[in-house]
């Protein structure tokens, strides 16, 4: 019997499952006091720590990142969170944090333990705006002021929201200028290679649902900035303030393109799509123009580092014709990103 193509489940339930990881357990926790040496924590007096090139300008505040994307955004701004709740099971953040040693705590964002969070005594909470977070903002605010980063806008807008909360707007402006310049260079290189206007479809699978990146979120805006186009359905904005589009078996064919990118990560499982007879019929699949890309950067995105990663992959695919980066390349990519933004 041929494998059945993935089906679409009710939109709201799928939306909640997609944008909020269910990994982690509230039983396995760490606190700033017992998880890591003090040198890897954000310092209370604003002094430098040994966490890479970050400056940890926390003004004496204890800052908790509700997810790894918010944590990478903070590190981009030169600020080290005191504790990171590993709600996204981000392998990219884990690779970066292997050298930084920031305290982490397992946390189920769909069923948040507010008692656990309060025990970390935060002065500020920051996190991306998944529906599970936005519907519980009042509860988070009872613990500490909470900044929710919208996920249905460009990475520049996401970074600006975070920077406003952290009093790091000058640093954010510098990061945005550096990555925007790199995006312009990428677009020029793609055009010089005769690849401008190439259509790109970005797909993944989460809890059995095939997803595409929309045209309004961080990845959609990056592809447009690089001079690449999208299948017509992927030019729309995602539903309910999310950067994803849900695809049914009947409409997978509408997401064919010159090149297909498949986003792979701990929270994504591509196999249902790869097993689908509909997928096998796509032109890009039959021509071999399919690339497996790091889902943390491409599908989750939302940070300057994710933007840099995706742009670098675009140069690799459309200019160099070489294999794209994998998770093993994370330390090198992070170092190159820090060199770029200064």
N, C-alpha and C positions, 0 to 999 in steps of 0.2 A: 504494500500500500504506500503510495507516495506521501511524503511528509506534508502535513497540513500547514498552510500559510498562516502567519500570526493573525489574530483577529483583534478587532477594536472593542475594548470594554467601555462601559459608560464613562463619558468624558471626565466628569468631576472626580470620580474615584481613581481613574487612571492618572489624572493630573496630580492628585495628592501623592500617589505612589511614586510617580516619576521624579518629581522635584524634591522629594525628601527621602533620603536613604533610611533603610530600616536596620542598618548594621549597628553593632555595639550593644552593650549591656550595662545597665545602671549599676550592676553589682561590682564591676571591675573599674574602680575609680582611682584618680590621683588628685592630690591637692598641691597647691604651690609649696606647701611646707614640707611634704614628704616625698614628692615624686622625683624632683631633680635638684641638683646643687643650686645654690642661690645664684651662681654666676650665669646660669642659663635662664633665669627668670628676668622679667622686665623689672628694672631697679626702681625702688620707691623714690629715690632722690634724683632720678633723671640721669644718673651716671651711665657711662658706656658699659655694655656687657660684652661677652665674647661671642655673641650670637651672630657670626658672620659679619656683614657690613652694616648691620642695623644699629640704630642710635638709641633705641628704647627711651624716647622722650615722652614719658608717661605722666610727668608732672605729679608724681606721687600716687597716681591712680592705679588701682588693680583692674586690668582690662581682660575680659573673657571673650574669646572668639567662639561663637556658636557652631562654627564649621571651619573646615580647612581653607575654603575659598576666602572667607573673611580674614583668616590668619595670613594667607599669602598676600592679600591686599595690604594688611598692616605692615608686613615685612617690606613690601615694595615702598612703603612710605617711611621706612627706617624706624619702625616701632615694633617692638616684640611683645606679643600678648603674654599675659601671665600663664594662662592655661588655654589650650585649644580642645574643644569638644569634637571628637572625631566622628561626626555625624554622617560624613560623606564617604568614609572609607577611602580617602584619596591617597593613592599610591604615590602620586607626584609630591604631595606635601610630606609624606613619610620619608621620601628620598631626600628632600631638602632638610627635614628636621633631624635626619640621622647625624648631621654635623652640628646642628644648633642645640639639640637637646631640650627643646621647650616641653614643659609638662603637658601631657595629654590625658584626656578622660573620655572613656566610652560614654555615649549619650544617645538615647533613642529619641530623635526629634519628634516622631509621631506620638510618643507617650512621654513627654518631658518630665523629668524628676526635678521639680522646682526646689525641693528640699536640698537635693544635691547641689544645684546651682547656687542657692543661697549660702550653702556651706563654704563656697569658694570666696565669699565676701567681696563680690565685684563692686567697683565704683562705676563701671561702664560695661555694657554688653553690646557686642556687635555681631551681626549675622546676615546672611543673604535671605531675601524675602520669599522663602517657600511658603505655600499656603499654611503649613503647620505652624510656622512662625507668625505669620501675619494674623492668624486667627487667635493667637495667644499673646499678643503684644501687651495687653493689660496685665497679664500675670507676670510677664518678664519685667514690666515697668515697676511692679510692686517690689521687685528685688533690687533693681538698679536702673538708671536711665538706659534706654535701649535704642540703638540705631539699627534700623532695618534697611538693608541695601536692596533696591529694586533689581530684579533679574531680567526684566523685559526691555531693558534699554542698553545702549552701547557701553562698552567697558569703561570709556572715559567718564560717562555719567555716573557709573557705579563707583569708580574711584573718587570722583568729586564728592559724592555723598559721604563716603567713608572719611575722606580727608577733612571735611567740615566738622565731623564729630571728633576728630583727633587733633584739630588745630594744626593740620599739616598741608594746607592748601598750596603753599609755595612749593613744597616738595612734589605734590601731585601735579602741579602745572609743569614742572620740569620733566617728570616721567611721561606725561602726555605728549609734550613736545618731542621728546626723544623717540618714542614709539611711533608717533605720527610721521616723523621724518623717515623712520625705517619703513613704514607702510608706503610712503611715497616712492622710496627707493625700490621697494618690492614691486609696486605697480609699474614703474619704469622698466625694470628688468623683465617682467612678464610681457610687457608690450614689445620690448626689443626682441624677445624670443618668439614673437608672432603668436603669443598665446592669449592676448587680451580678448575678452569676450567669450572665452571658453566656459561652458556651463558646468557647474559643480553641484552635485547632490550630496548632502551630508545626512547620513542615516545612522541610527542605532536601535537597540531594543532594550526596553526596561520592563521587567515583570511581564514578559510576553507581548508587550505592545511595541509595534514599530513606530519610531519617532523620527521626525526630521527637524533640523534646526530651522527656525523661522527667519524672516528677512529683516526683522526689527531689532533682534537681540545682539549681543556682543559679536558672535561669530558671523551673523548675517551682515552686519555693518562692515566687518573686516573684509569679507569676500568682495563686497561692493567696492570698498576702498582700493582693493588690489586690482580692480578692473575685470573681475570675473563675474559671470552671471549665474543665475539659479533657475531651476525648473519653475514654471509659473506658480504652482501651489506653494513653493517655498519662499515666495516673495511676500506672502501675507504675514501678518503678526499672529503670534500664538494666542490661544484662548486664556482668559482668566489671569492675565498678568504674568504669563510664563513664556519663555522663548522657544517652546516646542510645538510642533504640529503632530497630531495623531493621525496615523495612516491605516486605512483598512486594507484588507486583502485586495479588494476591487480597485483600489486607487494606487497601489504600489507602482504600477506601470507609468503613472503620471509623474513619478519622481526620477525617471531615467534622466541621464545627462551625459555629456562627453566624458566626465570623470565622476566616479562615485567614491566618496570618503566614508568609511565605516568607523565609527567611534567606539573604541574598546576601553573598558575600565572595570574596576571591581564591581560597580553597581550596574553595569550593562552586560548583557549576554547576547552576543550576535548570532548564536547558533540557530534560533528559530527562523531568523531571516535567511541565513545561509542555506538552510534546509528547504526553503520555500521554492516550489516550482515556478512561481511567478517571478521571484528574484532571478532565477537562472535565465529567464527570458530577456532580461534587461540588456540593452545594447552595450552599455559600458562593461557589464559582466562578460558578455560574449567576446568583446574585444580585448579584455584583460586590463581595462583602465580602472582598476579598483585598488584603493590604498587603505590599509588599516592604520588609523591614526590614534593618538592618545586622547581618550575621551575627556580626561580632566581638563585638558587645554581646549579641545575643540567643541565639546558638547556642553560642558559645565561652564568653562570660560569665566569671564567677568573680571579678570585682573589684567594688569599690564603685562605680567609674565605670560599668561595664557595667550594674550594677543601676540607677543613676541614669538612664542612657540609656533602658533598657527601661521604667522607670516613667514617664519623660517621654513616651515614645511611647504608653504606655497612656492618659495624659491626653489626648494629641493625638487618638487614635483614638476613645476612648469618651466623652470629655467635649467636646472642641472640634470634632470632626468634620473635622479638617484633615489635610493630608498629613504623613506622618511624616518625621523627620529623615533626611538622607542623609550619606554620608561627607563631603560638603562642609561640613557643619555641625559637624564634629569640633572645630575650635578654639573655637567658641562654646560647645559642650556641655562641653568640658573646663574652660573658664573658669567657667561656671556651676556645675559640680560643685565646683571648688575654693572658690568663694564659699559653697556650701552647707556643706561640711565644715569650713571655716574654716582 
